[in-house]
């Protein structure tokens, strides 16, 4: 979701929303708090796999850098809603993130380590009351984002903390002369997103197109620039838009064609 103050300062939503009316409820809140200000709203996605923190972390990690300064990113993948898990307000390189303290911002924590300020957004004045035990997206995260846009006074909104939760995004590991990684997720088109990046590949694969990847029990031997360079039904490797090496099938679903998904081992032989 995006929100404009004096200039257009966007705010964007990323959720695992279970009902469209719930998302619309979140969107109405900024208008009630900032009725005299122009509001600009961008929904990145409401299709995160339910309860999947890694999926949410990868989604916000691939999107946030394309937004202008003072964007407020509201990230709600929250299987612990209503429990003692904390709401966070994070400042990083002139962008802001509001999310549950469950690791969903792990990619942000890793990439923005030098500029991070993490706060427990525990000042209830900024919440919508009464606070539902099952809908903190509406009653906590969206209102905090709206109030933040009015003055950018993060110190007044919660105590700075250092014990926030994070997890490491899996990286390929050397093993017996090969690199061993895994499929991180399958996207909506059935492309298999691995945890390999272009720097993990030999120069010959990037320049000549030949690669030696084993994905589950399937061999992938061709690196291409884009989907249309693959033959119909042929599994191909390419650098995806988020920077990870992906396995796809031209005009098809690699996940269905190969019967593979998240967690599938991927082995690169150089």
Number of C-alpha atoms within 10 A of each C-alpha: 24 24 27 21 18 9 10 17 21 23 29 23 24 23 22 22 19 11 9 9 10 13 18 11 14 21 22 13 19 25 15 11 16 17 10 9 17 14 18 16 16 15 16 17 17 18 14 21 15 16 14 14 22 21 21 27 21 20 21 23 19 15 13 18 12 8 16 14 14 23 25 30 31 26 27 27 28 25 16 14 18 14 9 8 14 19 21 26 30 23 19 18 13 12 20 25 24 27 26 29 21 20 20 27 28 24 22 22 23 15 12 14 12 10 12 19 18 23 22 20 26 18 12 13 11 20 20 17 10 7 14 14 10 14 16 22 28 23 21 24 27 30 24 29 29 24 19 18 26 15 9 14 11 20 11 12 21 18 15 16 11 10 8 17 15 16 16 11 13 13 15 18 12 12 9 8 9 14 19 20 21 22 24 23 22 22 16 10 14 20 25 29 25 27 21 26 17 15 11 15 17 14 13 12 19 17 10 11 15 17 22 17 23 16 22 17 11 12 15 19 16 19 26 19 14 14 18 11 13 19 12 12 15 17 25 26 30 23 19 19 9 14 15 20 23 26 26 29 26 18 13 17 21 25 21 13 14 18 9 19 21 14 14 17 17 22 22 21 15 15
